Amino acid sequence: MLQTVVDSVQYTGTTAAVEMVEIRARVEGFLQSIEFEEGKPVKAGDLLFVIDPRPFEAVLAQAEAAAELAKAMLASAKAELARAEAEVANAEAQVRRVEQAITVSPGAVTREELDLRRTAVLTAKAAEDAAQASIASANAQIEASKAAITEAQLNLSYTQVRSPIDGRAGRKLVDLGSLVGAGEKTLLTSVVRYDPIYALIAVSETDLLRFSREAIQKLPEGESRQDFELNHPLNLGLGDEAGFPHPGKADYADLAVDQSTGTYLVRGVFPNPDLLIPPGAFVRVQCPRDEIQATLVDQRAIGRDQSGAYLLVVDENNVVQRRPVELGSKYDGMQAVVGSIGPQDRVIVNGLQRARPGAKVAPQEAAPAVPEEEAAAALPAQPGEEG
């Protein structure tokens, strides 16, 4: 029968998790506890493993003590600077008094006394410079201690290994008491997020060009095409499912055709709240296109041999004829076909193995437009009547 349907293309694809994180030890130590159940859901931030924190607590305490010592050195250096500044002021005052005395009474103070006072000023200024250098050194030690404290705190936090994402935890790959993180970042487990889930399909170069031309034709005048129909609806079906009950959309297309396979990678994303669709599964993905007029026949009516697909039809004289056809998309138990076949032709559904081209039959016609499971298919006559 001739019917308006949505043209679609079907592909075989594989599923992949939207996020899969390897949980590794970032510091070296002995594994103290395991805080999760294998295969169970975890939330971002949940504690998974604990590495013995005591060595890192000791390092942090040492860094904090060094910071306190540097602060004490800074206080001492500031006090020394204040003392040196006071000595400089006192020495300079003494020099001024000696110089004044020499001016008033040239013989009252010797030149040697003046030189001694001036030397005392220089000595006091040298002490002042040393105090300022000590302050700078103490400040530098304080900053170094802050960096050491930050690093120690960071390493201490790494002893609590937490999940970075919501997902499902894998099996533990190490046991309690194991030394981890020695020489390499030991893999402890993995966390996988299943909802939503990706499906990866390989679009042929021919389909890619066809889709691209269709998209260009649909563009408003003056606009340029920017992407490969991202957000285009897709439908997914699992191996044990009829049809495509899981709706989704395309969210990524590759940058070039793979020259080794002649295909173009497209990724779809599908909601998976029940975690029914596992990563790594082979799935069927349907890509709906435009509405078209198509000739549909019951899938049971399609025969196949070395020449390809064919239909057996009954002409106006009730004689069986063979009609070669090309197969299109499937629609709820119906198959779109292209060939010398029309809505007026009577197609044999049951008894294909007994019907022979050129044989005369006594067909029983099924009522049109009834559900597939209730359809009364055209039956061939008994041997001798239909050939």
C-alpha positions in Angstrom: 0.0 0.0 0.0 1.1 3.6 -0.6 1.6 5.5 2.6 3.2 8.7 3.9 6.0 7.7 6.2 9.1 9.3 7.8 12.1 8.2 5.8 14.9 6.9 8.0 18.3 5.4 7.9 19.4 2.7 10.2 22.9 2.0 11.5 24.6 -0.4 13.9 26.5 1.3 16.6 28.2 0.8 20.0 27.4 2.5 23.3 30.0 4.3 25.4 29.8 5.9 28.9 29.5 9.6 28.9 32.1 9.6 31.7 34.6 7.0 32.8 37.2 8.0 35.4 40.1 6.0 36.5 40.7 6.4 40.3 44.4 6.4 41.0 46.5 6.9 44.1 48.2 10.3 44.0 50.4 9.8 47.0 52.5 6.9 48.2 51.4 4.9 51.2 49.7 1.8 52.6 46.0 1.4 51.9 44.2 1.7 55.2 40.5 1.2 54.3 38.1 0.7 51.4 34.9 2.7 51.9 32.7 1.6 48.9 30.9 -1.5 47.7 31.9 -2.8 44.3 29.4 -2.2 41.6 27.3 0.1 43.7 26.3 3.7 42.8 28.5 6.5 44.3 28.1 10.3 44.4 30.7 12.9 43.5 32.7 13.4 46.7 32.0 10.0 48.2 35.0 8.5 50.0 36.3 5.4 48.2 39.7 4.7 49.8 41.9 5.9 52.7 45.7 5.8 52.5 47.5 5.9 55.8 47.6 9.6 56.6 50.1 9.6 59.5 53.3 10.3 57.5 51.5 13.2 55.8 50.2 14.6 59.1 53.8 14.6 60.4 55.0 16.5 57.3 52.2 19.0 57.7 53.1 19.5 61.4 56.7 20.0 60.5 55.8 22.6 57.9 53.5 24.4 60.4 56.4 24.4 63.0 58.7 25.8 60.4 56.2 28.6 59.7 56.0 29.4 63.4 59.8 29.5 63.7 60.0 31.9 60.7 57.4 34.1 62.3 59.5 34.2 65.5 62.6 35.0 63.5 60.7 37.9 61.8 59.7 39.3 65.2 63.3 39.1 66.4 64.6 40.7 63.3 62.1 43.6 63.6 63.2 44.1 67.2 66.8 44.1 66.1 65.9 46.7 63.4 64.3 48.9 66.0 67.3 48.7 68.2 69.7 49.4 65.3 67.6 52.4 64.2 67.8 53.7 67.8 71.6 53.3 67.8 71.8 55.1 64.5 69.8 58.0 65.8 71.9 58.1 69.0 75.2 57.9 67.1 74.2 60.6 64.7 73.1 62.9 67.6 76.5 62.4 69.3 78.2 63.3 66.0 76.2 66.5 65.8 77.1 67.5 69.4 80.8 66.8 68.8 80.7 68.9 65.6 78.9 71.7 67.5 81.5 71.6 70.3 84.3 71.8 67.8 82.7 74.9 66.3 82.2 76.6 69.6 85.5 75.6 71.2 87.9 74.3 68.7 90.2 72.8 71.3 87.5 71.3 73.5 87.2 68.0 71.4 89.8 66.2 69.5 89.5 65.2 65.9 90.0 61.6 67.0 86.8 61.8 69.1 84.8 63.1 66.1 86.1 60.2 64.0 85.1 57.7 66.7 81.5 59.1 66.7 81.3 59.0 63.0 82.5 55.3 63.0 79.8 54.5 65.6 77.2 55.9 63.2 78.4 53.7 60.4 78.5 50.6 62.7 74.9 51.3 63.8 73.7 51.7 60.2 75.4 48.4 59.3 73.5 46.8 62.1 70.3 48.4 60.8 71.0 46.9 57.3 71.6 43.5 58.8 68.3 43.7 60.7 66.5 44.6 57.5 68.2 41.6 55.7 67.1 39.4 58.6 63.5 40.6 58.1 63.6 39.9 54.4 65.0 36.4 55.1 62.3 35.7 57.7 59.6 36.9 55.3 61.0 34.6 52.6 61.0 31.7 55.1 57.4 32.5 56.0 56.4 32.3 52.3 58.3 29.1 51.9 56.6 27.7 54.9 53.2 28.6 53.6 54.0 26.8 50.3 55.2 23.8 52.3 52.0 23.8 54.4 49.8 24.1 51.2 51.7 21.1 49.7 51.5 19.1 52.9 47.8 19.8 53.2 47.2 18.8 49.6 49.1 15.6 50.0 47.2 14.9 53.2 43.9 15.4 51.3 45.1 12.9 48.7 45.1 10.2 51.4 41.3 10.4 51.2 40.5 9.1 47.7 37.0 10.4 46.6 34.9 9.9 43.6 35.0 12.9 41.2 31.7 12.1 39.5 28.3 10.5 40.1 28.3 7.0 38.7 28.8 3.3 39.5 32.0 2.1 41.1 33.9 -0.8 39.5 35.7 -3.6 41.3 38.6 -2.8 43.7 42.0 -3.5 42.1 44.0 -3.4 45.3 43.6 -4.9 48.8 43.9 -3.5 52.3 47.5 -3.1 53.4 48.8 -2.8 49.8 51.5 -0.2 49.1 50.1 2.2 46.5 51.5 5.1 44.6 55.1 3.9 44.8 56.8 4.8 41.6 53.5 5.1 39.7 50.0 6.3 40.3 48.4 3.0 41.2 45.0 2.3 39.6 42.6 1.6 42.4 39.2 1.3 40.6 37.1 3.1 38.0 33.8 5.1 38.2 31.5 5.1 35.2 28.5 7.3 34.6 25.7 5.6 32.6 23.1 8.3 32.4 22.9 9.6 29.8 24.8 7.2 27.5 26.5 7.7 24.1 26.0 5.7 21.0 28.7 5.9 18.3 27.7 5.2 14.7 29.7 5.2 11.4 27.9 7.0 8.6 28.9 6.1 5.1 30.4 8.7 2.9 27.5 8.4 0.5 25.0 9.1 3.3 27.1 11.9 4.6 27.0 13.6 1.2 23.3 13.1 0.9 22.6 14.5 4.4 24.8 17.4 3.7 23.1 18.3 0.4 19.7 18.0 2.1 20.8 20.3 4.9 22.1 22.9 2.6 18.9 22.9 0.6 16.9 23.6 3.8 19.0 26.5 4.9 17.4 30.0 4.8 18.9 32.2 2.0 22.1 33.8 3.1 22.9 31.5 5.9 25.8 29.1 5.9 25.9 25.6 7.3 27.9 25.4 10.5 27.7 21.8 11.8 26.5 18.3 10.9 22.9 18.5 12.0 23.7 18.4 15.7 20.6 18.0 17.9 19.0 16.0 15.0 16.7 13.4 16.6 17.9 9.8 16.8 16.2 6.6 18.1 18.0 3.6 19.6 17.0 0.0 19.9 18.7 -2.8 21.9 19.3 -6.3 20.5 16.3 -7.8 22.3 13.9 -5.0 21.4 11.6 -4.4 18.5 11.8 -1.0 17.0 13.6 1.9 18.5 12.0 2.8 21.8 14.9 5.0 23.2 14.8 8.6 21.8 17.9 10.8 21.8 19.8 13.3 19.6 23.1 13.7 17.8 25.5 15.8 19.8 28.8 15.4 18.0 30.1 14.7 14.6 33.7 14.0 13.7 36.0 16.5 11.8 36.8 14.3 8.8 36.0 11.1 7.0 38.1 8.2 8.1 40.1 7.3 5.0 40.8 3.8 6.2 37.0 2.9 6.4 35.3 5.6 4.3 33.0 6.4 7.2 32.1 9.5 9.3 31.8 9.2 13.0 28.6 10.6 14.6 27.7 10.4 18.3 24.3 10.4 19.8 23.3 10.9 23.4 20.4 9.1 25.0 18.7 9.3 28.4 19.4 6.2 30.4 17.7 6.7 33.8 17.1 3.0 34.5 20.7 2.1 33.4 19.2 -0.4 31.0 21.7 0.5 28.2 25.2 -0.7 29.2 28.4 0.7 27.7 30.0 -1.4 25.1 26.8 -2.8 23.7 25.9 -3.2 20.0 22.8 -1.3 19.3 20.6 -0.2 16.3 20.3 3.5 15.7 17.6 5.0 13.6 18.1 8.4 12.0 14.6 9.9 10.9 14.6 12.1 7.8 11.8 13.7 5.9 8.3 12.5 5.2 8.0 10.5 1.9 5.4 8.5 0.0 6.5 4.9 0.1 5.1 1.5 -1.0 4.9 -0.7 2.1 4.5 -4.4 2.2 4.3 -6.9 5.0 7.9 -8.0 5.8 6.7 -11.7 5.6 6.0 -11.1 1.9 9.7 -10.5 1.0 11.6 -13.3 -0.5 15.3 -13.4 -1.1 17.6 -15.4 -3.4 20.9 -14.9 -5.2 19.4 -12.2 -7.4 18.3 -10.2 -4.4 14.9 -9.4 -2.8 11.6 -10.0 -4.6 7.9 -10.1 -4.1 5.4 -12.6 -5.5 2.2 -10.9 -6.7 -1.0 -12.2 -8.1 -2.1 -10.6 -11.4 -5.7 -10.0 -12.6 -5.8 -13.6 -13.9 -4.7 -15.0 -10.5 -1.3 -16.0 -11.9 1.8 -15.6 -9.7 4.5 -13.2 -10.9 7.9 -12.5 -9.5 8.8 -8.8 -9.0 12.4 -7.8 -8.0 12.5 -5.0 -5.5 14.9 -2.9 -3.6 14.4 -2.7 0.2 14.0 0.6 2.1 13.3 1.2 5.8 11.1 -0.8 8.1 8.0 0.6 9.7 6.3 -1.5 12.5 6.4 -4.8 10.7 6.1 -3.2 7.2 8.9 -2.9 4.7 9.3 0.0 2.2 10.1 -1.4 -1.3 11.1 0.2 -4.6 10.5 -1.5 -7.9 7.8 -2.5 -10.3 5.2 -2.7 -7.6 2.2 -0.5 -6.8 -0.6 -0.2 -4.3 -3.0 -2.0 -6.7 -0.8 -5.2 -6.8 -1.9 -8.2 -4.7 1.2 -9.4 -2.8 1.5 -13.0 -1.5 2.3 -13.0 2.2 1.9 -16.6 3.3 2.9 -19.7 1.3 6.0 -18.2 -0.4 7.7 -21.6 -0.4 4.8 -23.2 -2.3 4.0 -20.4 -4.7 5.7 -20.5 -8.0 5.9 -17.8 -10.7 3.5 -18.7 -13.6 1.3 -20.8 -11.4 -2.4 -20.1 -11.0 -3.7 -19.7 -7.5 -7.0 -19.1 -5.7 -6.0 -16.1 -3.4 -7.7 -15.1 -0.2 -7.3 -11.4 0.2 -6.6 -9.9 3.6 -8.5 -6.9 4.7 -6.4 -3.7 4.4 -5.2 -1.5 7.3 -5.5 -4.0 10.1 -2.9 -4.7 12.7 -0.1 -7.0 11.6 -0.8 -9.7 14.1 -4.5 -9.9 12.9 -3.8 -9.6 9.2 -5.3 -12.3 7.0 -2.5 -13.0 4.5 -3.2 -14.2 0.9 -3.0 -17.9 0.9 -1.9 -19.9 -2.2 -4.1 -22.7 -3.6 -3.3 -26.3 -2.9 -0.7 -28.0 -5.1 -2.1 -28.6 -8.5 -4.2 -25.4 -8.3 -1.4 -22.9 -7.8 1.6 -24.9 -9.1 
